[in-house]
Amino acid sequence: MNEKTPAIFLDTDVILDLLLKREPHFISARTLFARIETGQIQGFTSALVLWNIYYLVEKYASRKVARARVAKLRILLSILPVDDRIIEQALQSDLKDFEDAVQLFAARSQGIQTLITRNKKDYPKAEIQVMTPREFLETLYSAG
């Protein structure tokens, strides 16, 4: 990880906003990914998120489209592993949703301090910043 470039973990919903062009969230997601493509932001997600993305895109589009989208995501984002330690932390956590807990602990295990999601309420007491795409972009714009 480059210490000078902001590192963010992207939740499933944010990636789906981009891939499925879901309004009114598409613009913020597209802007985030544009910043990742130009190296202004380091984007991370987990293997679990990629599995979810593949499943949902295949369901709404096709296997061919799902494979192409996941292949592109693998180029743009660094994929974090989900190992036994992360699963154990997720099982022991107070988070209601197991998937959210896995994502949080995957991000924390790599020192990522910001998780981007539209469902901030799913991450109470996360011990890292949890922001919407819009909030994160506003902090970037205000920082310079």
MODELLER restraints for C-alpha pairs under 7 A, 6 or more apart:
rsr = mdl.restraints
at = mdl.atoms
rsr.add(forms.Gaussian(group=physical.xy_distance, feature=features.Distance(at['CA:5:A'], at['CA:40:A']), mean=6.28, stdev=0.5))
rsr.add(forms.Gaussian(group=physical.xy_distance, feature=features.Distance(at['CA:5:A'], at['CA:41:A']), mean=5.72, stdev=0.5))
rsr.add(forms.Gaussian(group=physical.xy_distance, feature=features.Distance(at['CA:5:A'], at['CA:42:A']), mean=6.46, stdev=0.5))
rsr.add(forms.Gaussian(group=physical.xy_distance, feature=features.Distance(at['CA:6:A'], at['CA:41:A']), mean=5.15, stdev=0.5))
rsr.add(forms.Gaussian(group=physical.xy_distance, feature=features.Distance(at['CA:6:A'], at['CA:42:A']), mean=5.99, stdev=0.5))
rsr.add(forms.Gaussian(group=physical.xy_distance, feature=features.Distance(at['CA:7:A'], at['CA:41:A']), mean=6.00, stdev=0.5))
rsr.add(forms.Gaussian(group=physical.xy_distance, feature=features.Distance(at['CA:7:A'], at['CA:42:A']), mean=4.54, stdev=0.5))
rsr.add(forms.Gaussian(group=physical.xy_distance, feature=features.Distance(at['CA:7:A'], at['CA:43:A']), mean=6.03, stdev=0.5))
rsr.add(forms.Gaussian(group=physical.xy_distance, feature=features.Distance(at['CA:7:A'], at['CA:112:A']), mean=6.04, stdev=0.5))
rsr.add(forms.Gaussian(group=physical.xy_distance, feature=features.Distance(at['CA:7:A'], at['CA:114:A']), mean=6.95, stdev=0.5))
rsr.add(forms.Gaussian(group=physical.xy_distance, feature=features.Distance(at['CA:8:A'], at['CA:42:A']), mean=6.25, stdev=0.5))
rsr.add(forms.Gaussian(group=physical.xy_distance, feature=features.Distance(at['CA:8:A'], at['CA:43:A']), mean=5.31, stdev=0.5))
rsr.add(forms.Gaussian(group=physical.xy_distance, feature=features.Distance(at['CA:8:A'], at['CA:44:A']), mean=5.98, stdev=0.5))
rsr.add(forms.Gaussian(group=physical.xy_distance, feature=features.Distance(at['CA:8:A'], at['CA:112:A']), mean=6.34, stdev=0.5))
rsr.add(forms.Gaussian(group=physical.xy_distance, feature=features.Distance(at['CA:8:A'], at['CA:114:A']), mean=5.04, stdev=0.5))
rsr.add(forms.Gaussian(group=physical.xy_distance, feature=features.Distance(at['CA:8:A'], at['CA:115:A']), mean=5.72, stdev=0.5))
rsr.add(forms.Gaussian(group=physical.xy_distance, feature=features.Distance(at['CA:8:A'], at['CA:116:A']), mean=6.65, stdev=0.5))
rsr.add(forms.Gaussian(group=physical.xy_distance, feature=features.Distance(at['CA:9:A'], at['CA:43:A']), mean=6.13, stdev=0.5))
rsr.add(forms.Gaussian(group=physical.xy_distance, feature=features.Distance(at['CA:9:A'], at['CA:44:A']), mean=4.64, stdev=0.5))
rsr.add(forms.Gaussian(group=physical.xy_distance, feature=features.Distance(at['CA:9:A'], at['CA:45:A']), mean=5.27, stdev=0.5))
rsr.add(forms.Gaussian(group=physical.xy_distance, feature=features.Distance(at['CA:9:A'], at['CA:107:A']), mean=6.18, stdev=0.5))
rsr.add(forms.Gaussian(group=physical.xy_distance, feature=features.Distance(at['CA:9:A'], at['CA:112:A']), mean=6.90, stdev=0.5))
rsr.add(forms.Gaussian(group=physical.xy_distance, feature=features.Distance(at['CA:9:A'], at['CA:114:A']), mean=6.28, stdev=0.5))
rsr.add(forms.Gaussian(group=physical.xy_distance, feature=features.Distance(at['CA:9:A'], at['CA:115:A']), mean=4.69, stdev=0.5))
rsr.add(forms.Gaussian(group=physical.xy_distance, feature=features.Distance(at['CA:9:A'], at['CA:116:A']), mean=5.94, stdev=0.5))
rsr.add(forms.Gaussian(group=physical.xy_distance, feature=features.Distance(at['CA:10:A'], at['CA:43:A']), mean=6.94, stdev=0.5))
rsr.add(forms.Gaussian(group=physical.xy_distance, feature=features.Distance(at['CA:10:A'], at['CA:44:A']), mean=6.13, stdev=0.5))
rsr.add(forms.Gaussian(group=physical.xy_distance, feature=features.Distance(at['CA:10:A'], at['CA:45:A']), mean=5.33, stdev=0.5))
rsr.add(forms.Gaussian(group=physical.xy_distance, feature=features.Distance(at['CA:10:A'], at['CA:115:A']), mean=6.18, stdev=0.5))
rsr.add(forms.Gaussian(group=physical.xy_distance, feature=features.Distance(at['CA:10:A'], at['CA:116:A']), mean=5.06, stdev=0.5))
rsr.add(forms.Gaussian(group=physical.xy_distance, feature=features.Distance(at['CA:10:A'], at['CA:117:A']), mean=6.66, stdev=0.5))
rsr.add(forms.Gaussian(group=physical.xy_distance, feature=features.Distance(at['CA:11:A'], at['CA:45:A']), mean=6.93, stdev=0.5))
rsr.add(forms.Gaussian(group=physical.xy_distance, feature=features.Distance(at['CA:11:A'], at['CA:116:A']), mean=5.99, stdev=0.5))
rsr.add(forms.Gaussian(group=physical.xy_distance, feature=features.Distance(at['CA:11:A'], at['CA:117:A']), mean=5.25, stdev=0.5))
rsr.add(forms.Gaussian(group=physical.xy_distance, feature=features.Distance(at['CA:12:A'], at['CA:49:A']), mean=5.56, stdev=0.5))
rsr.add(forms.Gaussian(group=physical.xy_distance, feature=features.Distance(at['CA:12:A'], at['CA:53:A']), mean=6.85, stdev=0.5))
rsr.add(forms.Gaussian(group=physical.xy_distance, feature=features.Distance(at['CA:13:A'], at['CA:117:A']), mean=6.59, stdev=0.5))
rsr.add(forms.Gaussian(group=physical.xy_distance, feature=features.Distance(at['CA:13:A'], at['CA:118:A']), mean=6.82, stdev=0.5))
rsr.add(forms.Gaussian(group=physical.xy_distance, feature=features.Distance(at['CA:14:A'], at['CA:29:A']), mean=6.06, stdev=0.5))
rsr.add(forms.Gaussian(group=physical.xy_distance, feature=features.Distance(at['CA:14:A'], at['CA:117:A']), mean=6.01, stdev=0.5))
rsr.add(forms.Gaussian(group=physical.xy_distance, feature=features.Distance(at['CA:14:A'], at['CA:118:A']), mean=6.88, stdev=0.5))
rsr.add(forms.Gaussian(group=physical.xy_distance, feature=features.Distance(at['CA:17:A'], at['CA:25:A']), mean=5.97, stdev=0.5))
rsr.add(forms.Gaussian(group=physical.xy_distance, feature=features.Distance(at['CA:17:A'], at['CA:26:A']), mean=5.21, stdev=0.5))
rsr.add(forms.Gaussian(group=physical.xy_distance, feature=features.Distance(at['CA:17:A'], at['CA:29:A']), mean=6.30, stdev=0.5))
rsr.add(forms.Gaussian(group=physical.xy_distance, feature=features.Distance(at['CA:18:A'], at['CA:26:A']), mean=5.30, stdev=0.5))
rsr.add(forms.Gaussian(group=physical.xy_distance, feature=features.Distance(at['CA:18:A'], at['CA:29:A']), mean=5.33, stdev=0.5))
rsr.add(forms.Gaussian(group=physical.xy_distance, feature=features.Distance(at['CA:18:A'], at['CA:30:A']), mean=5.81, stdev=0.5))
rsr.add(forms.Gaussian(group=physical.xy_distance, feature=features.Distance(at['CA:28:A'], at['CA:133:A']), mean=5.82, stdev=0.5))
rsr.add(forms.Gaussian(group=physical.xy_distance, feature=features.Distance(at['CA:28:A'], at['CA:134:A']), mean=5.87, stdev=0.5))
rsr.add(forms.Gaussian(group=physical.xy_distance, feature=features.Distance(at['CA:29:A'], at['CA:133:A']), mean=6.55, stdev=0.5))
rsr.add(forms.Gaussian(group=physical.xy_distance, feature=features.Distance(at['CA:35:A'], at['CA:41:A']), mean=5.67, stdev=0.5))
rsr.add(forms.Gaussian(group=physical.xy_distance, feature=features.Distance(at['CA:36:A'], at['CA:42:A']), mean=5.83, stdev=0.5))
rsr.add(forms.Gaussian(group=physical.xy_distance, feature=features.Distance(at['CA:36:A'], at['CA:43:A']), mean=6.05, stdev=0.5))
rsr.add(forms.Gaussian(group=physical.xy_distance, feature=features.Distance(at['CA:37:A'], at['CA:76:A']), mean=6.50, stdev=0.5))
rsr.add(forms.Gaussian(group=physical.xy_distance, feature=features.Distance(at['CA:43:A'], at['CA:77:A']), mean=4.97, stdev=0.5))
rsr.add(forms.Gaussian(group=physical.xy_distance, feature=features.Distance(at['CA:43:A'], at['CA:78:A']), mean=6.34, stdev=0.5))
rsr.add(forms.Gaussian(group=physical.xy_distance, feature=features.Distance(at['CA:44:A'], at['CA:77:A']), mean=5.13, stdev=0.5))
rsr.add(forms.Gaussian(group=physical.xy_distance, feature=features.Distance(at['CA:44:A'], at['CA:78:A']), mean=4.73, stdev=0.5))
rsr.add(forms.Gaussian(group=physical.xy_distance, feature=features.Distance(at['CA:44:A'], at['CA:79:A']), mean=5.90, stdev=0.5))
rsr.add(forms.Gaussian(group=physical.xy_distance, feature=features.Distance(at['CA:44:A'], at['CA:80:A']), mean=6.87, stdev=0.5))
rsr.add(forms.Gaussian(group=physical.xy_distance, feature=features.Distance(at['CA:45:A'], at['CA:77:A']), mean=6.69, stdev=0.5))
rsr.add(forms.Gaussian(group=physical.xy_distance, feature=features.Distance(at['CA:45:A'], at['CA:78:A']), mean=6.48, stdev=0.5))
rsr.add(forms.Gaussian(group=physical.xy_distance, feature=features.Distance(at['CA:45:A'], at['CA:79:A']), mean=5.26, stdev=0.5))
rsr.add(forms.Gaussian(group=physical.xy_distance, feature=features.Distance(at['CA:45:A'], at['CA:80:A']), mean=5.96, stdev=0.5))
rsr.add(forms.Gaussian(group=physical.xy_distance, feature=features.Distance(at['CA:46:A'], at['CA:79:A']), mean=5.11, stdev=0.5))
rsr.add(forms.Gaussian(group=physical.xy_distance, feature=features.Distance(at['CA:46:A'], at['CA:80:A']), mean=4.51, stdev=0.5))
rsr.add(forms.Gaussian(group=physical.xy_distance, feature=features.Distance(at['CA:46:A'], at['CA:81:A']), mean=6.09, stdev=0.5))
rsr.add(forms.Gaussian(group=physical.xy_distance, feature=features.Distance(at['CA:46:A'], at['CA:82:A']), mean=6.91, stdev=0.5))
rsr.add(forms.Gaussian(group=physical.xy_distance, feature=features.Distance(at['CA:46:A'], at['CA:103:A']), mean=6.68, stdev=0.5))
rsr.add(forms.Gaussian(group=physical.xy_distance, feature=features.Distance(at['CA:46:A'], at['CA:106:A']), mean=6.80, stdev=0.5))
rsr.add(forms.Gaussian(group=physical.xy_distance, feature=features.Distance(at['CA:47:A'], at['CA:79:A']), mean=6.00, stdev=0.5))
rsr.add(forms.Gaussian(group=physical.xy_distance, feature=features.Distance(at['CA:47:A'], at['CA:80:A']), mean=6.19, stdev=0.5))
rsr.add(forms.Gaussian(group=physical.xy_distance, feature=features.Distance(at['CA:47:A'], at['CA:81:A']), mean=5.95, stdev=0.5))
rsr.add(forms.Gaussian(group=physical.xy_distance, feature=features.Distance(at['CA:47:A'], at['CA:82:A']), mean=6.64, stdev=0.5))
rsr.add(forms.Gaussian(group=physical.xy_distance, feature=features.Distance(at['CA:50:A'], at['CA:70:A']), mean=6.60, stdev=0.5))
rsr.add(forms.Gaussian(group=physical.xy_distance, feature=features.Distance(at['CA:54:A'], at['CA:66:A']), mean=5.13, stdev=0.5))
rsr.add(forms.Gaussian(group=physical.xy_distance, feature=features.Distance(at['CA:54:A'], at['CA:67:A']), mean=6.90, stdev=0.5))
rsr.add(forms.Gaussian(group=physical.xy_distance, feature=features.Distance(at['CA:54:A'], at['CA:70:A']), mean=6.40, stdev=0.5))
rsr.add(forms.Gaussian(group=physical.xy_distance, feature=features.Distance(at['CA:57:A'], at['CA:66:A']), mean=5.14, stdev=0.5))
rsr.add(forms.Gaussian(group=physical.xy_distance, feature=features.Distance(at['CA:58:A'], at['CA:65:A']), mean=6.86, stdev=0.5))
rsr.add(forms.Gaussian(group=physical.xy_distance, feature=features.Distance(at['CA:58:A'], at['CA:66:A']), mean=5.03, stdev=0.5))
rsr.add(forms.Gaussian(group=physical.xy_distance, feature=features.Distance(at['CA:80:A'], at['CA:106:A']), mean=6.55, stdev=0.5))
rsr.add(forms.Gaussian(group=physical.xy_distance, feature=features.Distance(at['CA:82:A'], at['CA:106:A']), mean=6.30, stdev=0.5))
rsr.add(forms.Gaussian(group=physical.xy_distance, feature=features.Distance(at['CA:86:A'], at['CA:102:A']), mean=6.29, stdev=0.5))
rsr.add(forms.Gaussian(group=physical.xy_distance, feature=features.Distance(at['CA:86:A'], at['CA:105:A']), mean=5.74, stdev=0.5))
rsr.add(forms.Gaussian(group=physical.xy_distance, feature=features.Distance(at['CA:86:A'], at['CA:106:A']), mean=6.23, stdev=0.5))
rsr.add(forms.Gaussian(group=physical.xy_distance, feature=features.Distance(at['CA:87:A'], at['CA:102:A']), mean=6.28, stdev=0.5))
rsr.add(forms.Gaussian(group=physical.xy_distance, feature=features.Distance(at['CA:89:A'], at['CA:105:A']), mean=6.88, stdev=0.5))
rsr.add(forms.Gaussian(group=physical.xy_distance, feature=features.Distance(at['CA:90:A'], at['CA:98:A']), mean=6.28, stdev=0.5))
rsr.add(forms.Gaussian(group=physical.xy_distance, feature=features.Distance(at['CA:90:A'], at['CA:101:A']), mean=4.80, stdev=0.5))
rsr.add(forms.Gaussian(group=physical.xy_distance, feature=features.Distance(at['CA:90:A'], at['CA:102:A']), mean=5.26, stdev=0.5))
rsr.add(forms.Gaussian(group=physical.xy_distance, feature=features.Distance(at['CA:90:A'], at['CA:105:A']), mean=6.78, stdev=0.5))
rsr.add(forms.Gaussian(group=physical.xy_distance, feature=features.Distance(at['CA:95:A'], at['CA:101:A']), mean=5.97, stdev=0.5))
rsr.add(forms.Gaussian(group=physical.xy_distance, feature=features.Distance(at['CA:95:A'], at['CA:123:A']), mean=6.89, stdev=0.5))
rsr.add(forms.Gaussian(group=physical.xy_distance, feature=features.Distance(at['CA:113:A'], at['CA:128:A']), mean=5.04, stdev=0.5))
rsr.add(forms.Gaussian(group=physical.xy_distance, feature=features.Distance(at['CA:113:A'], at['CA:129:A']), mean=5.98, stdev=0.5))
rsr.add(forms.Gaussian(group=physical.xy_distance, feature=features.Distance(at['CA:114:A'], at['CA:128:A']), mean=5.89, stdev=0.5))
rsr.add(forms.Gaussian(group=physical.xy_distance, feature=features.Distance(at['CA:114:A'], at['CA:129:A']), mean=4.64, stdev=0.5))
rsr.add(forms.Gaussian(group=physical.xy_distance, feature=features.Distance(at['CA:114:A'], at['CA:130:A']), mean=5.81, stdev=0.5))
rsr.add(forms.Gaussian(group=physical.xy_distance, feature=features.Distance(at['CA:115:A'], at['CA:129:A']), mean=6.18, stdev=0.5))
rsr.add(forms.Gaussian(group=physical.xy_distance, feature=features.Distance(at['CA:115:A'], at['CA:130:A']), mean=4.84, stdev=0.5))
rsr.add(forms.Gaussian(group=physical.xy_distance, feature=features.Distance(at['CA:115:A'], at['CA:131:A']), mean=6.33, stdev=0.5))
rsr.add(forms.Gaussian(group=physical.xy_distance, feature=features.Distance(at['CA:116:A'], at['CA:130:A']), mean=5.99, stdev=0.5))
rsr.add(forms.Gaussian(group=physical.xy_distance, feature=features.Distance(at['CA:116:A'], at['CA:131:A']), mean=5.11, stdev=0.5))
rsr.add(forms.Gaussian(group=physical.xy_distance, feature=features.Distance(at['CA:116:A'], at['CA:132:A']), mean=5.45, stdev=0.5))
rsr.add(forms.Gaussian(group=physical.xy_distance, feature=features.Distance(at['CA:116:A'], at['CA:133:A']), mean=5.94, stdev=0.5))
rsr.add(forms.Gaussian(group=physical.xy_distance, feature=features.Distance(at['CA:117:A'], at['CA:131:A']), mean=6.19, stdev=0.5))
rsr.add(forms.Gaussian(group=physical.xy_distance, feature=features.Distance(at['CA:117:A'], at['CA:132:A']), mean=5.11, stdev=0.5))
rsr.add(forms.Gaussian(group=physical.xy_distance, feature=features.Distance(at['CA:117:A'], at['CA:133:A']), mean=6.72, stdev=0.5))
rsr.add(forms.Gaussian(group=physical.xy_distance, feature=features.Distance(at['CA:118:A'], at['CA:132:A']), mean=5.04, stdev=0.5))
rsr.add(forms.Gaussian(group=physical.xy_distance, feature=features.Distance(at['CA:120:A'], at['CA:130:A']), mean=6.14, stdev=0.5))
rsr.add(forms.Gaussian(group=physical.xy_distance, feature=features.Distance(at['CA:120:A'], at['CA:131:A']), mean=6.57, stdev=0.5))
